Amino acid sequence: MIRMLDEAFHGPAWHGPSVTVALKDVSAEHALWRPGLGRPNIWEQALHCAIGKHLVADRLDPARRSRFPRPRSSSWWSPAPAIADMAARERQWRDDLALLDDCHQRLLDRLRRTPLARLRERHAGSRYVLGEQVVGMALHDAYHAGQVALVARLAESAGR
């Protein structure tokens, strides 16, 4: 599971770009470009991936539960910030990428300390055991890495 999570997040991944590779050269300006009305931009997708990792890490060790440090528009989504100053916007983008990386590392750390028996337990009435949710995060990363890469290409072709 650790290898799958790390492959989908850091790479190299056989399926296409990892999250880190897809986000590598994305600027704050490109991260804010929206492919259509109501569609998530790259920034929101990066925060969405961080929230997912945060939630699953908390499920693995509920005693160490913490609050996600960004505002949320729903349980799994956070809005991209509206920052007028270009330098401040770029700093916030780098901070949010660091948050994503921290959430990934926290999930891996918690997974390493989680007994196998715990991975067979269900979380709060879910029909999925915790181990399935952990594997689901690797699939989630692979899916969103593809979306990020596609939105980045669309932004580039739109002249952004």
Summary of the structure (lengths in Angstrom):
residues: 160
radius of gyration: 16.0
end to end distance: 37.1
largest distance: 51.4
contacts: 472
relative contact order: 0.21
helix: 62%
strand: 2%
